[in-house]
Amino acid sequence: MNEGRRMLSEMNDRSREVFRRVVEGYLASGDPVGSRTLTRHMSEKVSAATIRNVMQDLEYLGLLDSPHVSAGRIPTQLGLRMFVDGLLEVGQVSEKDRERIDATFGGNEHDVVSLLDRVGATLSAVTQGASLVLAPKHEAAIRHIEFVSLGTDRALVVLVFADGHVENRVFRPPSGQTASSMREAANFLNALVEGRTLGDLRQTIGQEITRRRQEIDALAHDLVQSGLAVWENPGEQSERLIVRGQSHLLEGGAEAADFERIRTLFDDLERKRDIAEYLELTEAGEGVRIFIGSENKLFSLSGSSLVVSPYMNADRKIIGAIGVIGPTRLNYGRIVPIVDYTAQLVGRLVSDRGKG
């Protein structure tokens, strides 16, 4: 980010304007922007040849690219990153979009996951992208933990919460687990869980394992870590990742290669791989973050961008995330405030229900 801003500051006004207009033109149309097109929009009267020279300089810097020999230019990923960090003008949520989003929160159902599903569907419809919603973790204190073997490569961890909520999570245990090591791991954890949430337990487990390593063998230690690392139960009501509107990324005459990359992305999402990544993306601080193409390993194959914002509970603790996935030529100026607004609404909703 600092490098991009340095490059921007070193550009003269003409170069900066040419760069900005190429990116804005590409984001609006998806097509390369040519020098003759820019001559009609520049703030000063300059020739097409002069603009072509500036474009060549920007291409040399790695900010623009020529998809074909005689075509105009499109921004590179570096160019998009620099534009987003230094030149992007973020607008306000339009009254129409605000009304559609607000209407999503008009129901009175008590199931937060169902409401977030509806939020995701609305966000997808409003942005014409795919929406991503990471639902809150269940944060009640845990009463009991139990591990159950389902075979040589599958095990179940049963979490019984103090409020009566029960979650069953399937995970892949380390090799060599026995019924005895599973009981030992469960006994170790149950000695620690009283009054603690899963998040609390996750913070203290490393210290406790270090202090009491002699009480638990290496296999049980691995099992403890593996069992707590699983955040979700695919296909069950407790699943945390909600993705809606995948079809929006498959429309608009995408080329075959693009179609396959997008299919790969959503095959991964539907299998719920790397779910923890979505929360980790937002833990660096508040506010909307933008990940373009290969900047994020989850989207490096798809050529897609992710605009994501955390939402927080009443204690200002990040508990989930709201995002929109789309092509790298997203209308960032419009999408960013929509994601931010929706995340704030979700955070207030979760906080209010937590008081009830």
N, C-alpha and C positions, 0 to 999 in steps of 0.2 A: 504493500500500500504506500509506504513512504517513497519507494523508488518511483512509483507511478506519479505521485504528486511532484517529485523532483523533476521528472521529465516534462510534466505539464508546465511547471514554472519556468523551465528553460526554453520553451517554445515561444516564438513570436506570435503576435495576435493572429496573423494570417494562417499560420500552421495550426494553431489551436482551433480556429473556426473551421478550417477544412476538415480536420479530424472530427470535430463535433458533428458537423453536418453529414459526413459519411456515416458515422455511427447511427445518428438519428434516422437517416434515410434508410439504412439497412434494417433497423429495428421496426420501422413502419411498414416496409414492403417485403423484406426478406431477400431483396435483389441487390446485386452489386450497384454501387453508385458511381456514375461516370463524371468526368470533368465538365462536360457540356451541361449536364444537369446542374452542377454546382454553380456555374457562371450565372444562372438565373436567380440564385438565392443568396449569394455572398453579399455582405454588407458594403463591400467596396467593389468597384468595377475592375475585374481582372480577366485576363484571357484564359482560355482552356489550356493553353500550353503552360502558362504559369502554374495553374492548379495541378496539372499533371506532374510538374517538377516537385511541387510540395508533396503530392501523393507518393512519389518515388522515395522522397526523404523519409516519410512516415513508414513506408514499407521497409526501408533499410533499418529503421529502428525496431521493427517487429510488431508495429501497431496495426498495420493494414496488410492485406493479402490480395493477390490477383487470382481469382478462381480460373480464369482463362486468359490467354495472351492479350486479346483485344478488349476484354471486359473492363468494367469499372472495378472499384475496390470494395472489400468487405472488411470489417474489423477482425483481427485475430482474437484469441482468448485473452491475451495480454492487453490488447486494445480495449476489449469490453471491460476488463477488470479496471483499467485506468479510467475509463469513462464513468463507470459506476462509482468509483471512489472519489473522483474529482470534478466531474461535470454533470452528473445526473441531477436533474431538477425533479424533486418529488412533489407531486400534487396533493390535493385533498381528496378524500373519498367523496365521490359524487353523491348527490341526494338520492338518486335512484339506487345506486349500489348500497348506500347506507340503509335505505328502507328495506331492501331485500335481505340484508344480513340481520338487521334488527328483528324482522319478522320470524327468523329462525328460532329466536329465543323466546317466542311468545307462548310456547307450550308450558304445561305444568307437570310433565312426567317426572318421576323421581329417579329414573334410570339415566345416569349421566352419560353412559356409553351410547344409548339410543339418541340422546340429544346431540352428542358430538358427531354421531353418524350423519344426522341431519345438517349439522354445521358444515361437515365436509362436503356433502352433496351441494349445498348452497354455494359454498366457496368455489367449487368446481364450475358450477353454472355461471357464476358472476365473472370469473376470470377466464373461462374457457380453457382452463388447464386442468391438470390432475391435482387433487388436494390431498394433503397428508395431515392427519391428526394423530398425535400421540396422546392417548388418554392418561389420566393421572394414575399413579400407582396407588394401591390400597395401603393407606398409611396407619391403620389402627395397630395397636400393640399386638404382638403375637403371643398366643397362649401355648402352642405346642407345634413341634416340627417332627415329621416322620419320613424316613426314606423307605421306599419299597422297590425291590428289584423286579423289572419286567422282562429280563433276559440278559444276555451277555453284554449288550451294548445300549440298553435303555433302562432308565430308572425313573421313579416317580417321587417327587417331594411333595408331601401334603402339609400345607400351612393352615393352621387353625388360629384365627384371630380372636382377640378378646371380645369383639362385638358380634361373634358368631359366624362371621364370614369365613368360608373355607375355599382355598384354591389348591388345585392339583396341577403340578407343572412337570411335564416330561422333559428329561435332559439326558445327555450322553455321559455316563460316569467314566472316570478313569479306568483303564483296564486292570483286572485283578481284584475287583471288589468282591467281597463276600458278605453274607448275611451278618456276620459278626462285625465287620468293619462299618457296615451301614448302621447297625445299632449303636456302635461306639460313637460314630459321628453325630447321630441324633441325640444321644445322651449328652454329648459335649455341648451341643447347641441349646438343648432344652435347659441346661444349667445356666445359660446366659440370657434367655429370651424374656424373662419376666419384666413387664413394663416397657419393653423395647419394641420399636417398629422395625420393619425389615431394613429401612435405611440406617437406623441407629445400630442395628446388629452388624450391618456391613462395615460401619466405621470402627467398631470395637473388635471385630473378629481377628484382625491381624495381630493386634496387641495381645489378645488372649491366647492365640495360638503360640505366639512367641513365649509368653510366660508359662504356658502349661503344655509345652510341646511333649514333655515326657508322658503326659496322660493320653496322648492320642498318636497312633502310629502314622506313618507317612501316607498310607492309602486312605485312611479316614480324613487326614488333612486335605488331601486332594479332593475327596468327595465333598467336604464342607465347601470348599471354594467353588467347585463345579455346580453344586446344587444351588448355591445362592446367586450364581452368575446368570441363571435363566430367569428372564423377566416376564415371560408370557407363555400362554398355553394356546397354541394355534387352533382356531376353530371353535374355541369355547367362549363363553360370555366374558371371560376375563381377558381376552386378547386386547392388547394395548394399541396396536398400530391399525389405523383405519385409512384406507386409500380409496378414493372415489374419483371417477371421471377419467379413467385411463383412456377411454375412447377418444378424448379430445386430442391426445398426442398422436393418434393414429389417423387423424383426418387431415384434410388439406393437401392431398396428393403427395404425401411423403415418398421419397425415393425408396427403392427396395432395401438398400443398405441402411437407411435411416429407420425404416420400419423394423428391421431385424434388431437394430441396436435398442430401439424402444421396447420391443418385445422382451429382449433380454433383461432390461431394467425391471419391467413389471413382473416377469417370472421370478426375479429375485425378491421383489417386494411382496408378492403373493405368498412366497414361501417364508416370509418374515425373517430374512437373513439380516444380521447385524442391526437388530432393532435398537439396541442400546446406543448406536451411533447417533440417532436422531436427537436424543436428549443431550448427548455430549457435544453436538454441534452448537448448542445454544448456551453452554455453561460458562462461556468466556465473559458473559455479561448480558445486560438487558438490551432489548431492542432487536430490530430486524437485521438478519445477516443474509448475505447473498453469496451463493457458491456457484461458480460458473464452470460447467464441463468437468474437466479432469481435476479441478481443485479439490473435489471431494471424491474419494475412491468409490463411493456408492454410485456415482453418476459418470464415472470416467468412460464407461462403455457406451453410454447412451447419447452423449453429446447434449445432455440436458442441463438446465440450471435449476437450482432450488432457492426459493426465497422463504426463509423460515424465521419464526419468532417464538421465543419461549412464552409461556404464561405461568403465573405465580399464584400461590395461595395467599391467604390473609397475612401470613407471616413473611411474605416476600421471598418465599422459597420456590425455586423452579420445580414444577411438578409435571410439565408436559410441553408440547410444542404444536404449533400450527404452521403449515407451509403450503406452498404452491409449487408444483413441478411443471416445467414447460420447456420449450426450445430455448437455446441461448439468446435468441432474438426476442425474448419477452419484453413486454412494455413495462419495464421496471418502475418507471415513474408512477404508473397507475397501480401496479401489483403491490409494491412495498407498503403504501398506506392502507390498502385493503387488508393485507396480512396483519399489520400492526393493530388495526382497529379490531379485527376479529379476535386476535389473541387477548387484547385487553378485555373484551366482553366475556370471553371464556373464563379468564382469570377471575373476574368479578362474580360470575355465576358460580364457579366452584367454591369461591370463598364464602358466598352467601349461603350456599347449601351446607357448607361445613359448619356454619353457625347454628343450623336448624336442628 
